[in-house]
Amino acid sequence: MTVNNPKIEAPVLHLIGEEADRLGLECYVIGGWVRDLFLHRPSDDIDVVVVAPQPPEGGENSGIGITLADAVAKRLGKGAHLAVFKTYGTAQVKHKGMELEFVGARRESYRRDSRNPIVEDGTLEEDQNRRDFTINAMAICLNKHSYGELLDPFDGIGDLERCIIKTPLDPDITFSDDPLRMMRAIRFATQLGFNLDGETFDAIARNKERIGIITKERIAEELNKIMLSRRPSEGWILLDKTGLLPLIFPELAALKGVEVKEGRGHKDVFYHTLKVLDNVAEGDSGLWLRWAALLHDIGKPRSKAWDPQAGWTFRNHNYIGAKMVPKIFARLKLPLNEKMEYVRKMVDLHMRPINLIEDTVTDSAVRRLLFEAGDDIDDLMLLCDADITSRNEQKVERYHRNYQLVRQKMVELEERDRIRNFQPPVNGDEIMAMFHLEPCSLVGELKAAVKDAILDGVIPNERDAAIQYINELWQKKQK
């Protein structure tokens, strides 16, 4: 089959083929770029596998990918950047936003205790056999004599049409050899909206314990790609159904299930959480707000209690969950920086707006929320909107309407009082100078009192008013 698609006529692909012909090499574009070509998805990363028709004595072909990459970089000329990785026998050429990866055809074998393969030079067929999924094993020839010809030994085209993720060879061997492929299978299914082939699904379930040899960093990389998918819930549900979830994220697995007592049950927090996550994802939100959505109720299992009058309660689950965030991030090897702090803050504050709409919306409460959320207030409100998952349409409408009232109050107070990210108009050094004090707890008390007075609306957020208020407090303390 010859591929009929304008993208295959890209000048850079013809250039690669011409250089391969000049060097007497076979070359094929393979993997994700070919898959995305048929899915009509954009892709600027092009993987090229290179084969020597007649291997030199000893069968050493591992450097031919580097040889072709060097030739292509020279042909592309100014602006082309060549990076060579001799240890792996690979090379990369970056040019005008494209990344071209070159490698010699190879076969792989594995040891039981490692996903790092023993790599040997191989044929194109052996290279396609080692690929993770049928849809990633398709290759298109770039040599002039067969330019555009598709080599699809595992019917990857058919699996694209059937929307199936399937391994080229025995899935038990594929996943046992490289358990990360179990995560990749679920990630691709989530990203593409595909289903796992039945045998592939069953093999993941059978080999799930093998995930233990994979580094947390590689698992986190796949989780983040799942999180950035259009419907990330599908990935988490597959992780649960295959049995991987409790192995890689036991705190999330603990959200599953409904307990009933005296005829009263609570919602399944796991599926509620995934609905909130999908709601947030619909707004094209960033990665870390999605993580905040996934973790917003993570403290509920530890806070769950039965109250004969109120039923099931989850008091302070936001506070408990916020304390769990750093430990979860550390174990999953997610960044322990401002991104983690952002997620922790979102988890901690996510109940505040709903408490506002259930109580009287006071200026003081809104000021404090604005102060604590700072520049993240809009993200917090988006999360809170997403958290409304009731099947009671009237309740949902009432909550959304009340949230609009809170938002309007925020706008009015922000315009008037400039509370977001504010600092008290009088600092500690000035307070010490005013009353000839050395650093002491009294300075902190006076400064905190000014902040609280502004947030509570006792005084305006102005320097003169703050100084007058401090003087009054000082005089009272001297009596």
N, C-alpha and C positions, 0 to 999 in steps of 0.2 A: 504493500500500500504506500502510495506517495502522498505526503501531506500537502494539502492545498489550503494554505493560510498565508496571508501577506507577511506575517511576522517571521516566517521561515526564510523570507527573502531579504532579511536585514543584511546590510553590507558587511557588518562585522562577522556574521556567520559565514558568508562567502569567503571573506578574508581568511578565517581560520581554516576552512577547507582547502583553500589554495596553498597555504603554508604547509598543511599536512601532506598534500599531494607532492609538493616540492621536496619534502623530507622523506617521502616514501612511507608515510604513516597512514593508518586508518584513524578516523576520529568521528565521534558521535556526540551530539548534545543529548543529555540524559537526565532523568530525575525530575525535580520539581518544575523546571522551566517547561518541559514537555507536557507534564500534567496540566499546568496552568494554561498552556497554549490551548488545550482542548476544552478547558473550563472557562476560557475567555477571562482569565484573571490576569492583572498586570504582574510582571516579574522582571526585575533587572539583574537577578542572579542567575548566571548561566554556568552549569556544570558540564565540562567536556571530558569524556573518557577517551584515551588514546591507546591504540593497539598497533604493535609492529607486526606486519603480515608474516615476516620470517624472523623470529626472535634470534638475536645473536647467540653465539655459543655460550652455554651456561644459563640461558633463559633470562638474563637480567634486563628487564624492560622498565624497571621502576623509575628511571630518569627520563623516560621519553615524554612524560607529561610536562616536565620542566623544560625540555628541549623545545617542544612546540610552544609553550608559553613565552619563552624567550624570543622565538621567531615572531610570534604575533605582536608582542610588545614593540619590537623594532619596526614592524610594518605600520603599526598604529602611530608611532612617532611621538612627537611632543604631546605631553599631557597624559601619556600612558605610564602607569606606575607598576613595576614588576616586584613581587615579593616571592621569594623562594623558601620552601620549607623542606630541606634535603632529608631530614629525619623521616618525614612522612612521604617523601617522593611526590610532593604536590607543589603547585605554584599558583599564584593569583595575579591577575592583571586587572587593575582598575582604570577605567577610561570613561569620561563623560557620564558619570552616574551609574555605569555598569560595573558589575563584578564578575569576572570570568575566572572560574576555577578549573585547573587542568590537573589530571591525574592519569597515570597509566592503569590499564585494566588489571584487576587483581582478584584473587580468591582469598577467602578468610577461613581460619579455624579458631576455635575458642577453648580456653581452659575453664573448668567448672567454677573457679573462684574469681573470675574476672570477666568484665565485658569488653576488655581491650583485646582485639583479635591478633592472632599471628597472621601477618599479611605476606602473601607471595604473589608474584606476577602471574597473571592469568589471561584467559581469553575473554572476549566480549560476553560470551554465554555465561562464563563463570562470574563475571562482574555483575551481570543482571541477576544471577541466582542469589547473590549476596545482598541484594537490595531488600529494604524492609517490607514494602508493599507492592502489589502488582501495578498500582497506578503510578508508582515511582520507579518502575523498572523499564519503562518504555524509552527507546533510544531512536534518534533520527540521524541518519548519515549526513555528514557534511562534505564528503569527498565528491569530486565532480562526477565520477562514473555512476554514483547512486544518490546524488544530492536529493534530500527531502524524503528518502525512503524510511518508513517507520518499521522498526524491529520491535515487535510486541509479543514475546513468547508466552506470556501468562495472561493474555487477553485483558490488559489494563484498560483498553478502550471500552470493552464490555462492562468492566467493573465501574468505570466512570458513568456509563449510561445507567447502570443498575444502582448507582450511588452506594457502593459497597467498599469497605476497607477489608482487604484480604492479603494474607502473606503469599509470596510466590511459591514457597516450599512448605514443608510441614511446620505449622505454627508452633507446635511444642518445641521443636528445635530452634526456631527463630527466636522465640521469647526466652527460652532457657539460655541460649548463647548470649543474647543481649537484652536483658530485661527492660532496659529503657524503651525498647520498642513497644512495650505494653502501654507506656504513657503516651508515646507518639501515636499509636493507633487510636487511642481515645481523643488525643488532641486533634488529629486530622478529622476524625468523625465529627467533632464539635465544630471545628472551623468550617468544614465543607458542608455540614448538614447531612452527612452520610450515616449509614448504619454499619455496625460491625458484622462481618460474615459470621454465621453461626459457629463454625469450627474455630474461627479466630477468637470469638468471645469466650468460648469454652476453654480454649488454651490459655487465655489470660487468667481465667479463674483457677485453672489447674497450676499455673506457674507463678501465682501472685507472690508467694513467699520469696521468690528470687529477687524481688525489688529491693531487698535488703542489701545487695551488693552495689547498688547505684548510689552515687554521691547525692547529698541533699541539694547541692547547687544545680545538678542536672535535672532533678525532679522539680525544683522551684522554677527553672526555666520553662519546663513544659506546663506547669500550673499557671504561670503568668500568661502563656499563649492561650490556654483555655479561658482564662479570665477576660482576655481581650477579644474573645469571639463574640459573634452577634447574640447568641443565646448561651452564655457560659453554664447555665444550669444543666444543660445536656451532658457536658463533660463530667460534672460532679455526680450526676445520677449514674453515669456509666462507671465511674470510679467506685461508687457504692455497690452497684449490682455485680461487678466483677470481683469484689472483695478487697480491692486495693485501698479503699478509703480508710478503714481503721488502721491499716499499716502505715500510711503516710500522714494521716491527719486525724488521730483519734478524737480530738476535741470536737471536730465537726461531726464525726460519726455519732458522738454521744448525744447530739441534738435529735436523733431519730426516735420515733415512737410516740405513742399517746398512752398516758396512764389515766385510768378511770377509777374514781373513788366516790362512793355514794351516788352513783349515776352521773357524776360530773367529770368530764374530761377536759384536757387542754388541747390546743392545736398542735399538730406535728411541727415542731420548731424547725426541723431540717428542711421540710418542703416550703414552709413559710419563708425561711431564709433565702432559698433559691428563687422564690418568686420576687422577693425584694431585690436580689442581685440582678435578675433579668429586667426588673423595672428600672433600676439605675442604668443598666447597659443600654436600654432604649434611648436614653438621653445622650448617647455617645460620650459617656463620662470617661475620665482617665482611669488608669490601672488602680490607683490607690484608693479612690472612692469606691471602686468595686470591691477591693479587699475590705474596706470599712463595712460595706453592705454584707459581705459574707460573714464578718465577725461581729456584727452589731448585737446579736443575741447569744454570743458564744458563752456568756456567763450564766445562762438560764439553768442548765443542769445543776450547777453548784448552788444556785439560789432557790431552787424549786422547793416549795413547802405547801402543806395542806392546812387551810384555815376553814374550820367548820362553817363559819359565816360567809367568808369571801370566796371559798373554793380554792383552786390552785393559785398560788402567788409566786412571783419572781422578783421579790423586792431587792432593790439595789443591784439587779443583774447588770446594769450598765457600768456601775463602778467595779464590780467583780470582773466583768469582761475586759474593761480597760486595763486592769492589772494583769490580765492574762496575755494581752497583746505582745509585750516585749518578749516573753518566753516563747510564744508561738513563732514570732519572727526569727528569734535566735535559732530555734530548732529546725525551722524550714530553710534557714540560711537566706532569709529575706533581709533587706538592708536595715541596719540598726541606726538609722539617722533620722533626718527630719521627715522622711516618708513614714517611718514607723510612728513617730510622734503625731503625725497628722492622723493616721488611722486610729491610734489610741485616743486622741481627742474626739474624733467623730463617734467612736464607740461610747465614750464617757458622756457626751452631750446629747446623744440621739433621743433621749427621753424628754429633754427639757422643752422643746417646742410643743410636744403633745400635752405636757403638763400645763403649759400656758393656755392652750385652747380649752382645757377642761376646767381651769380655774378662771377667775377674773384676770384679764390681760392688763396687768398694771405696768405703768411706765418703768417702775423700778426693776421688775422682773425682766422686761425686754432690754433695758440698758445692760443688765448683768449678762444676759445671753450674748448681746452684741460685743461686750467687752471680752468675754471668755472665748467666743468663737473667732473674733477678729476677722481677718480677710477670708476665712473659710466659712463664713455664715451662709453664703449662697449654696455651697456644697452640702452643708448640714441640712438646710431646708429641702434640698433635692432628695437627700437620703430619707428625711422624715416623710416626705410625700410618697416616696417609693415604699415606705414601711406600712402604708395603708393597704392591706390585702384582704379586708373583710368581704364576704359575699353579700353582705347587707348593703345594697346600693344607696339607700338613704343615709346610712352611717358614713359611707365613703364620701358621699356628696357633702355631708355636714362637716366632716374633717377637712376636706379640701377647701371648703368655704371659710372655715375658721382659720386655716393656715394663711389664707389670703388676708384676713384681718391682721394676723400677726405680722405678715410681711409689710402691710401698709403702715402699721405702728412703727416698725423698724425704720422704714424710710423717713417717717416724720421725725422720729427721735434722732436719727443720724444727721439729718439736715440741721436740726436745732442744737443738738448737744455735742456732736462730733465725738461720739463715744468709741467707735470702732478703733481698736489698737491705741487708745489714748493713754497718755502718761499723766499722772497728777501734775498740775501746773506749778507746784512747788516741790522741789526735790529734797532729799535728806541733807545735803550740804547746806542748802539755804535755811533749813529748819535749825541746824546746829548753829549757824551764824546768827540767826534771829535771837536765840536764847542762850548763846555762849555755852553750848553743850559739847561734850565729847561724844564720840560714837557710843550709843547705848540703846536699850530696848525702847525707851521713851520716844526716840526719834522715829523708830519704825511704827510705833503706835500712832503717833501724830500723822505720819504720812498715810497709814492705812485708814485712819479716820477721815481724812480728806477724800481719799478715793471712794470710800463708802458713802460719804455725804453727797458726792457728785452722782454716783450710781443710783442712789435713793432719791435724787431730785431735791435734796435739802438745800444745796447751793448750785449755781450754774458752773459749768466747766470753764471758769475764768480765773485768772491769777489774783486779781484784787479780792474777789469773793473768797478764794481759798486762803489768802493771807489773813483776812479778817476772821475767818472761821478758826484758823489755827490759834490766833491770838486769844479768841474767846475760850478755846479749850485750855490753853496755857493758864489763863487767869483762874479758871475753875480748879485746875490742879494745884494752884498755889494757895488756895484757901484751906 
